[in-house]
Amino acid sequence: MSYLTHLQCALCNKHYDPNRLWNLCPGCNRPLLARYDLEAVARALHKEDLAERSPTLWRYREMLPLADPSHALTLGEGFTPLTKAVRLGQEVGFENLYIKDEGLNPTGSFKARGLAVAVSRALELGARQFSIPSAGNAAGAMSAYASLGDAEAHVYMPKDVPQPFVAECRALGAHVTLIDGVITDCGRAAAEDNPRSCRFDMSTLKEPYRLEGKKTMGFEIAEQLNWELPDVIIYPTGGGTGLVGMWKAFDELECLGWIGRKRPRMVTVQSDGCAPMVRAFQDGSEFAEPWRDAKTFADGLRVPAAVGDFLILRALRESSGTAIAVADNEMIDAANLMGRTQGIFAAPEGGAALAAFQHLRQSSWIRDSERVVLFNTGSGHKYAHLWSSATAHAPDTN
Ligand SMILES: *Cc1c(COP(=O)(O)O)cnc(C)c1O
């Protein structure tokens, strides 16, 4: 069972009834966070009990929002491998390098985590129609869980989104609308098409439970490293749900007494064609200004404005982390390096994490003795067009 007690606004701290459907805080229009009775969880559950549970994110059900576990829609999401990247480590001269391969999730990205939990919970609370603006992967994931839950999915994507994302949503039974613009324009169009709000809005951080699904990456890293967190986590950041979610997960694990006070330094990676968080981090701002003319082929990173901007920036600063932008061509070179050493066909976003690692090593921000986790957030398959011109991105042969 779940130990969910209430929802709390991340900015004004006001509490809300968790047994109703909510989007943003009605008072200040900021994200709501799920809160649990963690003292009761600590009495009821021991970390050793997890070993017997199924290898999906639902193994952490006490710290997830579903009142009735039989309402969990599952395609096998979560509990992805955390691999020690030995061959890649040798290639770059670094001992303790790990890759969390989120490309192995259903629908080929970690968006499955957030949407498995959010769709299951919204159905439990009575919603039957959903809408989502998406750069691509979130739309596919929502379509999958909506279909499994016999609900209606309305997805809004930029019209230049690669064809496999559109095909996937259509095959999964969603209503697809393509918009001339980026994800923020898709959000506006979705709202306009839904004047009476009969479709529940599943936008990133505009409902409380995608964050809960994604926080399980933090639980898994802790469990897979035997409850000792790494020194650095490098995360390709768009809306920031995963980064903010992991940061929340670590606090929850500390409340349970399963980890101590030590935290990883959290690193946000963006494309130099769309880097609102990097700019805000460097400027010392609490909130991020929207990025104008966002351009990157890493679709998950083409997010010019994020409602959770202040939560991302808070996590980076509290963790003594940093934010760094890399060029799109570096992402492909790095994805090729990951591919030919580790057998992982990474999305460009995963390549971005490795490219950022190389920069941070070069500047000695990462030290030799440290333990580093890179996120490959999606599979390369839906981005195969980026490799279609063999000469454009031929791997450097060294
Ligand atoms: C959505 C997405 C991201 C960004 O994730 P956030 O948690 O929203 O910051 C990164 N990579 C891929 C492949 C994505 O689909």
The ligand as an ORCA input file, in Angstrom:
! r2SCAN-3c Opt
* xyz 0 1
  C      12.451     14.109    -21.785
  C      13.800     13.675    -22.067
  C      14.885     14.246    -21.384
  C      14.720     15.340    -20.356
  O      14.119     14.835    -19.191
  P      13.585     15.759    -18.031
  O      13.478     14.877    -16.822
  O      12.248     16.274    -18.454
  O      14.551     16.856    -17.839
  C      16.146     13.742    -21.642
  N      16.351     12.740    -22.539
  C      15.334     12.165    -23.208
  C      15.626     11.065    -24.174
  C      14.017     12.609    -22.995
  O      13.001     12.033    -23.643
*
